[in-house]
């Protein structure tokens, strides 16, 4: 059995008192250094905000306030200089919205241009990418998602195919549809709308999709390659891919940064963590069994919230100047709203935007990127097939 020696026992040797005093002094010094670091970080955020949005007199007054908080004049001057230097680079400064609608529109425009190129090179019929969507059951939300996907395909020149099956369809019937699309050369991407009815094995259906047409990125082989260094999956899950695209197109540095992913689902959290790690971030995954999630989130330069809990991530938990990607979309009661409810994310947006340098709104942030990435994946599937 392993014996453990507690702090009180460690003091029971001949030099115990000296050791304890020294250890205590080191701990106090460490706490003081951490407190000073936080003060400096928050001060930098306040000075940077003032530099972007207030006149010079306000910045000077703020500098005085930071001095009173214990930050040296030298540090304040350096922070003010950094704020001024970054003003041109960051444009709108702290709290800038990451406009998912605008970025998604840019991606769709790129896809449309690339589709036109394929058609010019291979002919209108052979060169047109094709996406097949399989819908089982009559869930209203799933039907809405499928309609939106078909509309998006039409807008960029991708041919959409679809098969609607009743709720009572057997697993074998769904597999037959998937196999037919696997064999169809006009189809470059297959998407089975989730969730499936409970009597159908979701894993079996997704595994049956050809890895070369798995535009949702859920095939075990694609996920496995994503998890391994030096391997390239045929496709990456659309929503996590969209999160990374938002960060990169906004100019947020990922390499060398601390990232926290809140949630570990197979659809978002786990692949998002792998994508961040692939780009050399130091990644922590916070989940339902994580004690004190605030502790980890406070240290993050990048926060991806995908836990499905309304306003779970508090503004006070965030590191000043961080980037926040809010994947959550939750309906909360609101009698003042026309529909009786409103949509909120997994982050307390109102508080977080006062701290973060970049943040996605809900709605209008990650949501539009999911379909944009599906279109991009379908295009890439067509390019890989036609350019063999």
DRENKOLDO-913394 format. One record per atom (N, C-alpha, C): x, y, z; residue in one letter. Coordinates in steps of 0.05 Angstrom, whole numbers, plus 5000, padded with zeros to 4 digits. Atoms other than C-alpha are relative to their C-alpha. Layout:
N
XYZA;...
//
This chain:
388
501749765000X;500050005000X;501850255000X;498549755002X;502450704983X;499450175023X;500449824977X;503451165043X;500150294989X;500049725008X;501851895034X;500750175025X;499149834979X;504952445075X;498650274997X;501449755003X;500453045087X;501850235009X;498449764994X;502953765098X;500850005029X;499449984971X;502553705174X;502249805007X;498050204994X;506653065174X;502850084990X;497549925011X;512053375131X;501550195018X;498749814982X;513553875187X;501149865025X;499250134975X;515153335238X;502849904999X;497250074999X;522453265220X;501550235014X;498549814984X;528153645253X;500050284988X;500049745013X;527954205202X;497250074989X;502749975011X;520354175192X;499150294999X;501049724998X;518854885215X;501250174977X;498749845021X;523955185166X;498949924973X;501050095026X;521554755109X;497250114995X;502849915003X;514254945121X;499950304995X;500049715004X;515855685126X;500950074972X;498949955027X;519855655061X;497849934980X;502150085019X;514255275026X;497750205000X;502149804998X;509155765052X;500750264986X;499249755013X;513156355028X;499949974970X;500150045029X;513756044959X;497250004989X;502850005008X;506355924956X;498850284999X;501049725000X;504856644976X;501150164977X;498849865023X;509756894924X;498749924974X;501350105024X;506556454871X;497250134997X;502649885002X;499656714889X;500150304993X;499749715006X;502057434887X;500750044971X;499349985028X;505157324819X;497649954982X;502450065015X;498757014793X;498050235001X;501849774998X;494657584820X;500950244983X;498949785016X;499358084788X;499649954970X;500450065028X;498857714722X;497150054991X;502849955006X;491257744724X;499450304999X;500449715000X;491458484741X;501050124974X;498849905024X;496058614683X;498349934975X;501650085023X;491758204635X;497450164998X;502549845000X;485358564656X;500550294993X;499349725006X;488859224653X;500550044971X;499449995029X;491359084583X;497450014984X;502650015014X;484258924562X;498650275002X;501349744997X;481559574592X;501350224985X;498549805015X;486959994562X;499649974970X;500450055028X;486159664495X;497250094991X;502749915006X;478659784497X;499850304998X;500149705000X;479660514513X;501450114976X;498549905023X;484760594458X;498349984975X;501650035025X;479660344407X;497550185001X;502649885000X;473460704431X;499850265015X;500249764984X;475261304474X;502250204992X;497949805005X;479161954467X;502449965018X;497550034986X;486262024492X;499750075030X;500349924972X;483962374556X;498949775017X;501250234986X;479861754574X;502149795005X;497950194997X;485861304562X;501950085023X;498249904980X;490161744606X;498749965028X;501450044974X;484861724662X;500049715007X;500050284994X;484460974655X;502849915009X;497350074991X;492060914660X;500450075029X;499749934972X;491561274726X;498649805018X;501450214985X;486460764749X;501649755002X;498350244999X;491060194730X;502350045019X;497849954981X;496660524769X;499049955029X;501050044973X;492160534830X;499549705006X;500450284995X;490859794820X;502649855005X;497550134994X;498159654830X;501849944976X;498450055024X;500659624758X;502050224997X;497949795002X;507259984749X;499650184976X;500249815022X;507860594705X;501249884974X;498750125023X;512560214659X;498249804986X;501850205011X;507459654649X;497750144986X;502349865012X;501760144636X;500850134974X;499149885025X;505760524584X;500349804978X;499650215020X;507559874549X;497349904990X;502750095008X;500259664549X;498750204982X;501249795017X;497960324521X;501350004972X;498650015026X;503260274466X;499049764984X;500950245014X;501059564449X;497150044990X;502849955009X;493759794446X;500050184976X;499949815023X;495460364399X;501049854975X;498850145022X;499759904356X;498049804987X;501850205009X;494259384351X;497450114988X;502649885008X;488659874334X;499549954970X;500350035029X;489959844259X;499649714993X;500150285007X;490859084259X;497349885007X;502450134991X;484558914297X;497450144991X;502349865011X;479959434267X;498050075022X;502149944981X;473859394312X;500849955029X;498950024973X;478059204373X;498649785015X;501050204983X;475558814432X;496949974997X;502850065002X;468758484433X;498949994971X;500950005028X;468558444356X;498449754994X;501650235008X;463157994329X;501249854977X;499250175022X;465157404286X;497449954984X;502550015015X;459857464232X;499949744984X;500250265014X;458256744213X;498550024974X;501549975025X;453156964161X;501850104977X;498249885020X;458257384124X;502149814991X;497950195007X;463756864127X;498849774984X;501350225014X;458956314105X;499350094971X;500649905027X;456756744046X;502550014983X;497550005014X;464056824027X;500849724991X;499450285006X;465056064030X;498249914977X;501850095021X;458855943988X;500750124973X;499149875025X;461356443936X;502449864988X;497750145009X;467956073932X;499249724989X;501050265010X;464355403924X;498750034973X;501449955026X;459955683869X;501950044977X;498049955021X;465955933830X;501549744993X;498550255005X;469555263838X;498249804985X;501950185014X;463254883815X;499950084970X;500049915028X;463055313752X;502549914985X;497550095012X;470355133739X;499849704993X;500350285005X;468854393746X;498249954975X;501850045022X;463054453697X;501450074973X;498649925024X;467454813647X;502149794991X;497950205006X;472754273652X;498949734993X;501050285003X;468353653653X;497249994987X;502750005011X;461653883623X;498050055022X;502049924981X;455354123656X;498949775016X;501250234986X;452653433673X;502149855017X;498050164986X;458953043691X;501550175021X;498549834982X;462253643725X;498550115024X;501649894978X;456553813771X;500249825025X;499950164976X;457753573843X;497149925008X;502750104992X;451953163872X;500049935029X;500350064972X;449553123944X;497449855004X;502450164994X;444652583966X;499450015030X;500949994972X;440652674031X;497949795005X;501950214993X;437052094064X;498650095026X;501649924977X;431352284112X;498249775008X;501750214990X;428051764155X;498150125021X;501949894981X;421651964191X;499050284992X;501349755007X;417752614194X;500450215022X;499349794980X;421153034247X;500050274986X;500249745013X;419553764231X;502750144998X;497449875001X;426454014250X;501849884979X;498450135020X;429853494206X;499150074972X;501149925026X;425253664148X;500950284993X;499149735005X;427154394156X;502950014992X;497250015006X;434554234157X;500549904971X;499650125027X;433953814094X;499250204978X;500849805020X;430154364057X;502150224998X;497949795001X;435454874076X;502549904985X;497750115014X;440954414051X;499549984970X;500650025029X;437454303984X;500050284988X;499949735010X;436455053976X;502850114997X;497249925002X;443755183991X;501549874977X;498850145023X;445754663939X;499350144974X;500949875025X;441554993886X;501450274995X;498849735003X;444655673900X;502949994990X;497250015008X;451755433887X;500549814976X;499750185024X;450354943829X;500549715006X;499750284992X;450754293868X;497349864995X;502550145005X;445553783845X;499249845025X;500950144976X;441453523904X;498249774993X;501650245002X;438552823908X;498949955027X;501250064974X;433952583963X;498349765000X;501850224996X;430451983990X;498750035028X;501549984974X;425052044044X;498849745006X;501150254992X;423251424082X;498250045025X;501849964977X;417651334133X;501449925026X;498950064973X;418951274208X;500249705004X;500150294996X;417450534202X;502049854982X;498150135017X;422950394151X;501949835016X;498250184986X;427349814169X;502950084995X;497149955003X;434849844178X;501049914973X;499150105026X;435749424116X;499150184977X;500949825021X;431649904074X;501750254999X;498249765000X;435950494096X;502749924988X;497450095011X;442250094080X;499949974970X;500350045029X;439649934011X;500150284986X;499949735011X;438650683997X;502950105000X;497349904997X;445650844022X;501849864979X;498350155019X;448750283979X;499550094971X;500749905027X;445050543917X;501550264994X;498649755004X;447951233927X;503149965000X;497250075002X;454850933940X;500949934972X;499450105027X;454550623871X;499450204978X;500949805020X;451851243835X;502350204995X;497849825006X;457551623800X;499350305001X;500849725000X;453452263798X;499950115029X;500249924972X;453252283874X;502950015012X;497349974989X;459652553908X;499950035030X;500349984971X;456852633978X;497449885009X;502450124989X;451852254021X;499750095029X;500549914973X;448652524083X;497449875010X;502450114987X;443952134128X;499250185023X;500949804980X;439952634169X;499649865027X;500250104972X;440652504244X;498150185016X;499850284990X;437652304291X;498249824983X;501650215012X;434951654263X;498149895020X;501850134981X;429051284293X;501549805018X;498650164980X;430950874355X;500649724991X;499750295008X;430150194321X;502249974979X;497950015020X;435650364271X;502750055012X;497349974989X;443050274288X;501550224985X;498849775013X;446050954273X;502949944991X;497350065007X;453250704274X;500249834975X;499950185024X;451750154224X;499450154975X;500749845024X;448450644176X;502350184992X;497849815006X;454051154180X;502549864989X;497650165009X;459450624171X;499649904972X;500650115027X;455850374108X;500650214978X;499449795021X;457051054073X;502849974991X;497350015011X;462951024027X;501750235011X;498349794988X;468851394059X;500650224981X;499549805021X;469751763993X;497650184996X;502449835002X;462652044000X;498950095027X;500849954973X;462352144075X;500350305006X;499749714998X;461352904071X;499350115028X;500549924972X;458752934143X;502449945017X;497550054985X;465552664166X;499649825024X;500550174976X;462552154215X;500949714997X;499050285003X;465451514185X;502349955019X;497850064981X;469951174237X;502850044989X;497349975012X;475751174188X;500850294998X;499449715002X;475251924177X;500650115028X;499549914973X;474852054252X;502749895010X;497450114991X;480751584264X;502350144987X;497849865013X;485051934213X;500350285011X;499949734988X;483252604244X;501549995026X;498850034973X;485752344311X;503049944998X;497250085003X;492452114283X;501750214986X;498149815013X;498352564266X;501049884974X;498950095026X;500652534194X;498049864982X;502150125017X;493952254168X;498050224992X;501949805010X;488952644127X;497349864995X;502650125005X;481552464131X;498950094973X;501349915026X;477452484067X;498350245005X;501849774993X;472552954102X;500250045031X;500149924971X;472053324169X;497150085006X;502749934991X;465553404208X;499450294996X;500549735010X;462054024184X;500050225021X;500249784980X;460554414248X;502850065013X;497349944990X;467554334279X;501850134979X;498549885022X;470654494212X;499250304997X;500949725002X;466355124210X;501150175022X;498849854977X;468855324279X;502850094994X;497249945006X;476055294256X;500150214978X;500149815022X;474355664192X;499450285010X;500749744988X;471256224233X;502550135013X;497649904986X;477556294275X;502150094980X;497849945019X;482356274216X;499350244982X;500749775018X;478456754171X;499750265016X;500049764984X;477957234229X;502850095008X;497249944993X;485457214239X;500849935028X;499350084973X;485456894307X;502249784999X;497850205000X;492056534320X;499249765017X;500650254986X;491355804341X;502549875010X;497550144993X;498455524342X;501250135025X;498749914976X;501555564411X;498150125021X;502049894981X;495055804444X;498749785017X;501550184984X;491155494500X;497150004992X;502850025008X;484355244478X;498449815018X;501850174984X;478554964518X;497549954984X;502450085013X;472954574486X;498149915022X;502050074980X;466754534530X;497949814987X;501650215012X;463253884512X;501749804985X;498450215013X;465653224484X;498449824982X;501650165018X;460352994435X;501649914976X;498750105025X;462252584374X;499650194977X;500749835023X;459053104329X;501650265001X;498749744998X;462453744355X;502549995018X;497849964981X;466653724418X;502549854995X;497650175004X;471353144405X;501450074974X;498549925024X;472953314332X;501050285001X;499049724997X;473554054349X;502750005015X;497550024984X;478853874401X;502349894983X;498050115018X;482553454350X;501050194979X;499249805020X;482454004298X;501850225012X;498349794986X;485254514348X;502749895006X;497450124994X;490654034369X;501749964975X;498650035026X;492353894296X;501450264992X;498949745006X;493654644291X;501850105022X;497949954980X;498454614350X;499050185024X;501049884975X;493854894404X;500449805023X;500050184976X;494454614475X;497249995009X;502950034998X;487554334484X;499249865026X;501450124977X;483354184546X;497149964993X;502850055004X;476553864541X;498650005027X;501649984975X;471654054596X;497349864994X;502450155004X;465653594604X;498449975026X;501850014978X;460153394652X;501249895026X;498750114977X;464953044699X;502550165008X;497849834994X;470053604701X;499450175025X;500549834976X;470553914771X;501250284994X;499149725003X;471154674770X;500750074971X;499449925028X;470654804695X;501050284997X;499249725002X;471555544708X;503150025001X;497149994997X;478855404728X;501449974973X;498750055026X;480555144659X;499350214980X;500949805019X;476355644620X;501550265004X;498649754995X;479856224654X;502750034987X;497350005012X;486456024623X;500049994970X;500150055029X;483955944552X;500250254983X;499949805020X;485856384494X;497749974980X;502250075018X;480456034453X;498149825015X;502150164987X;473855764480X;498049914979X;502150105017X;469355314439X;497949875018X;502150094982X;462855214476X;497949834985X;501850195014X;458754604454X;498949805019X;500950184979X;455454314516X;496949985001X;502950015001X;448054464502X;498750105025X;501149884976X;446954854566X;499850304997X;500249715004X;444155564560X;501750165018X;498449814985X;449056094582X;501849875021X;498450144980X;453455584617X;502750155005X;497549864997X;459955964604X;499550295007X;500449734990X;459956604644X;502150204990X;498049815008X;463357244623X;502350035019X;497949974980X;467157274688X;502049774999X;498150235002X;470356594671X;502150054979X;498349985024X;473656854608X;502550165005X;497549865000X;480757084599X;499750254982X;500349765016X;480857814575X;501549974973X;498850015026X;482157844500X;499849734986X;500250265012X;480257124485X;498150004976X;501950035022X;476356864425X;498049795008X;502250184992X;469656524437X;498449914976X;501750115021X;466156054389X;497749855014X;502350104986X;459155904414X;498449824981X;501450195018X;456355274381X;497149965009X;502650064989X;450255224426X;497750164988X;502449865009X;443255394404X;497749885017X;502050094980X;438055344460X;497650195000X;502549844999X;430855574463X;499350055030X;500849944972X;429155934528X;497450174999X;502549864999X;422356204548X;500450305001X;499949715001X;421256944532X;497250104992X;502749915006X;414057204537X;499950244982X;500049755016X;416157854503X;500649944970X;499350085028X;418457474440X;497549914985X;502350065016X;413557364383X;499349705002X;500450284999X;414456614387X;499849895028X;500150084972X;414556594463X;502649895010X;497350094992X;421856394464X;502150154984X;497749895016X;428656644441X;502349805001X;497750185002X;435056294421X;502450125014X;497549914987X;441256344464X;502149784997X;497950195003X;447956004462X;500849875026X;498950124976X;452155614512X;501750205016X;498449794987X;455656264531X;498150245006X;501449764993X;452756864567X;501050234983X;499049825020X;453557314507X;500450285010X;499949724992X;452057984539X;502450055018X;497749974982X;457357884593X;502649944985X;497650095013X;462357524548X;501150204980X;499049815021X;462658054494X;501550245012X;498649794987X;465258544546X;502949925007X;497350114992X;471358094558X;501549904976X;498750135022X;472757714494X;500850214978X;499249835023X;476458024435X;498449934975X;501650095023X;472457604385X;497949805011X;502150184990X;465857244396X;497849964978X;502250055019X;460456914354X;497350055013X;502749974989X;453157114364X;498449754996X;501950225004X;447356624370X;497250134998X;499150135025X;444056584321X;501850184983X;498449845019X;448356814263X;503049965002X;497150054997X;455056524284X;500849744987X;499150275010X;456755784277X;497949884981X;502150135015X;449955574248X;500350024970X;499749985029X;450855854177X;502449864989X;497550135009X;457855544174X;499649704996X;500350295002X;455354834182X;499249924971X;500950065027X;451654824115X;502150094980X;497949915018X;457255224082X;502349794998X;497950215000X;462254684103X;499149754986X;501150235014X;457554144077X;500350044970X;499649945029X;457654484009X;502949984992X;497250025006X;465154544012X;501049714999X;499350285000X;465953814030X;499049854975X;501150135024X;461353603972X;501750084976X;498349905022X;465454033924X;502749845000X;497450144998X;471953713950X;499749704992X;500550275009X;468853023940X;499949974970X;500250005029X;467153183868X;502850054988X;497449955011X;474053473855X;501949765002X;498350244996X;477452853884X;499349784980X;500950205018X;473252403840X;500650074971X;499749915028X;473552803775X;502850044992X;497249945006X;480852963780X;501949775004X;498350244997X;483352253791X;501649954975X;
//
